[in-house]
Amino acid sequence: MRRHDLDWLRVFVFALLILYHVGMFFVPWGWHIKNNEISDKLIFPMMFVNQWRLPILFVISGMGTFYALRKRSGKQFLSERVIRLYIPLAVGMLLIVPPQVYIERIANAQFSGGYFNFWPTHAFTGIYPEGNMSWHHLWFLPYLLLFSLLLAPVFLYLKKRPANFWTGRMKMLLLKPSGIFVLILPLFLAEALVEPFFPVTHALIGDWFAILYFLLFFFYGFLLISAQKEFWQNVEDHRKKYLFCGIIGFTLWLALIMVFEDSTYRHFTEAFLKVFNTWSWILTLFGYASKYLNRPSFILSYANEAVYPFYILHQTITIIIAYFIMDLPWHMFSKFILLTAGTFIVSWLIYEFGIRRWKIIRPLFGLKLHSRLIRKFPADS
């Protein structure tokens, strides 16, 4: 049975990603271009979201892999995964990401001239940030492809043996609300012992902490959904406890980094609080989604299909709009609203009229050749 709550969560998290990237234009953290006025007020909500927004995406992807393998062979799964991840990545790096790099270069006086003086002559020279070739926000795709290739043999083994040790162990852990927190131990070890030596780069090569950290979440997603009713019953029954844990975890983590200076004690405590907080919010979101969102709707079906193209398109649109308003003497709130609305509206226009209706274009943005929505609700209806 299809879990509509997973679809809602996927839509919600990707929508949040768009808001997060809009927020990056205004906060002091490094980003491609910045507003002429920076806000410290956005830092705390950005820090809160940043703890769990990417991990839950990899958990959901692991869950999606479980469902994909139920009706596909290993060869079919890997073939589909390569097509639906590699092709959009290639198209994105060729057409979608270069405008972002171009705007960054002209905004920082690192290039002069029109866009077609930049692309393709300069767009693919060297590797970003020293050069111009990059996958920018599309880094999620090569990581997900790598994880799928690496864990496919493990997943196929578990698929053929439903009563395997790992699924049985997971069901045992889910009998108590605290049992599922055993899974944060490997996350803690990665955060405490690997991250200091391999800071996140999203470059894939040499990005050992990010590979290990997100690989664990991807694997956890497959294991959790393998437990089926035990998992959903656990998160739904104990969602308020997990919410409490998340509030406490984030509060303590925030207090720690604001009060204590760097030390070995702070490093290990911070690592534990970070993974505890992250895991608590992931369980909370699954619990409340299971309780209130496990129901179908046409809006969900439409949004669930639109998510992938929106993800590919959105940051380029955000940066293009941001470039034209970055030096205007407007209030930041006005810019935030314009940037958010503009990103969603332009992404929708391109998706609806330039991608969704065209069979030749759909696979380039990770969509299946045919859409059930088009059959049920024709484009001209």
Secondary structure, DSSP 8 states (H G I E B T S, - for coil): ---HHHHHHHHHHHHHHHHHHHHHTTSSS--SS--SS--STTHHHHHHHHHHHHHHHHHHHHHHHHHHHHSS-HHHHHHHHHHHHHHHHHHIIIIISHHHHHHHHHHTTS--S-HHHHTTTTTTSSBTTTSSB--GGGGHHHHHHHHHHHHHHHHHHHHH-TT-HHHHHHHHHTTSTTGGGGGHHHHHHIIIIITTTS---S-STT-HHHHHHHHHHHHHHHHHHHTTHHHHHHHHHTHHHHHHHHHHHHHHHHHHHHHS-S-HHHHHHHHHHHHHHHHHHHHHHHHHHHHH-----HHHHHHHHHHHHHHHHHHHHHHHHHHHHTTS---HHHHHHHHHHHHHHHHHHHIIIIITT-TTTGGGGT--SS-HHHHHS-TT-
